[in-house]
Amino acid sequence: MRWRLLWLLSAAAAGCCWGLAAGKTLRGGFTSSAARREPWRPVAHFQFHGDHAVLCVRIKNVAVAVAKAARLLLFQAQEWQKLENSAQDHSCTEKFSKAQLTMTVNHTEQNLTVSQIPYPETWYVFYVDKFTCEENYSESEDIQFEMILLNPDAEGNPLDHFSAGESGLHEFFFLLVLAYFITACIYAQSLWQTIRKRGPMHGVLKVLTIALLLQAGSAFANYLHFSSYSRDGIGAPFMGSLAELCDIISQIQMLYLLLSLCMGWTIGRMKKSHGRPLQWDSSPASTGIAVVVVVTQSFLLIWEQFEDTNHHSYHSHHGLASGLLIGLRVCLALSLAAGLYQIITVERSTLKREFYITFAKACILWFLCHPCLATIAVIFREYQREKIITIGVILCQCISMVILYRLFLSHSLYWEVSSLSSVTLPLTISSGHKNRHHF
């Protein structure tokens, strides 16, 4: 029942969160009607850096572009926000006249160099033609285009498809996948043998291993996406979405695991003997609480996907859903810490008390790393924030998983030795033998 419920919740959230990842090579059509209807909606945005960043545009029907007086206007994000928030009521024409850079679209292929950028920042690209700010409009043919946004590479050549906020993530995911591979080669066989022995933590180790495999799958899919992205600026949208999907399912499984363990132990202490070995206790109450929280987080994750169409695992937390998700994780960390503190204060066994303390540290690290990093990232520039949150959360959650693995594997080993000697987990440990037991 526990496994069916866990997979049902994961599948439901996964199906709703499926999306497409965006690239920085854009193809489509410049439409006058769309530009008139939503003139303040940019066709692209990109974080340029260096002195030789380039906006390259290729079009097919030059005659139509010339007839429309088609242009591309570039605004720095801060300047555009000042215009949007200005108390002075600027007209459509006045707003667009304040663009920092302008490209007149009248050739098959054109390049616009964005230079003298003191630090990386976001630029908005708007399409404007002679109909955009006029009341009179007649139907006209769309301008088919391909737009490529490029930053300078290490040698100063404009060949890098990554924006300033994405640079370095490709290398990070390569190192992460390499670390997962080396770890699997070293520990996979012994872990599998431990799981096959079916100790009291058998279910916990299975869920933890599945969550870890999903995290590794997410890292590998991200690496494949960024590898393709580095060549064409589009990447592999399916792989980008698959990476996010794996991460979401992993987050749901870990939430259910940690919450149901803590609630089960808390409720179980009121009903069961203190001499019972530590295991994954489950009751209708603990399962119900875990399901409610998992459904709530799943709903917020789905809502967050719709709020932010640029799909990635850790969002910038500007929307209401992102803020609520951060608040939920803080509340979960505090609630679990309070529950485990009550258990620790009344626990007579030194060994069990150390077990609960280590488990509490892993839980707090898992739930609080995201809110803390999102808060810390505010003091950095915009282009640094997503990298800090993404890399920081992944590393912290990896550390949390390592702590949990060491804890549960040590407990399984202790259970195995105790079973052979027909002794359950002791309530007390003499001071002379305290340091001989390791979890």
Disulfide bonds with the S-S distance in Angstrom:
Cys92-Cys133 1.87
